[in-house]
């Protein structure tokens, strides 16, 4: 019975992907959509990033319908970009799918082979070793060279720190990070007016100190097991939700959104916070 259920699921997924693939082929055809035909892998980079964050937002909301929709958008973009390469002869969509399947099987010998592992840490160790020994990946000059320069800066900072921590370069305890956070906050304060240095130099120093502060906050996120970009995206959504509440209430009261009405806006902001709790 279980095998029959799995086969039915496989067939449904295969048919659904077949429909998606042929829809993309039609969109990219001479009889398709002018906008879709004009797109390139480079032009879709921003869409890919945006849809990823929208999917993260849906996951945070725990809204299955919204998650399904956003994952569909990601499937579309992945298929579209793969098909663009199929059109220019670089590789096919099937090549991309087969490649990731082969990689998953190769890098999970404890599932698809005779290897055994005691925990997830050993899984990651095997993963790194297989990349070098079986796939011929050249070891990097530095551990940090393995972190993509294409990542958004917040994510790249997180990955850089995670790599360094994996090599033992880390705070002995979380108190050290909190102390560093206080130190960096003080150094940012020291750059505030009045500043004796030349204006351009002062601005550059302030930027450097704020960068250090952000880097330390990312380090705290890592130590607490929180993805900083995901946490910030969640806070952005919360800010938008509360600000819109303030806007709506101010409009109903006939008041303008301006500094002179900040006391009213603060009260409404707290109302929005209280309503969420």
Secondary structure, 3 states (H helix, E strand, C coil): CHHHHHHHHHHHHHHHHHHHHHHHHHHHCCCCCHHHHHCCCCCCHHHHHHHHHHHHHHHHHCCHHHHHHHHHHHHHHHHHHHHHHHHCCCCCHHHHHHHHHHHHHHCCHHHHCCCCCCCHHHHHHHHHHHHHHCCCCCCCCCHHHHCCCCCCHHHHHHHHHHHHHHCCCCCCCHHHHHHHHHHHHHHHHCCCCCCCCCHHHHHHHHHHHHHHHHHHHHHHHHHCCCCHHHHHHHHHHHHHHHHHHHHHHHHHHCCCCCHHHHHHHHHHHHHHHHHHC
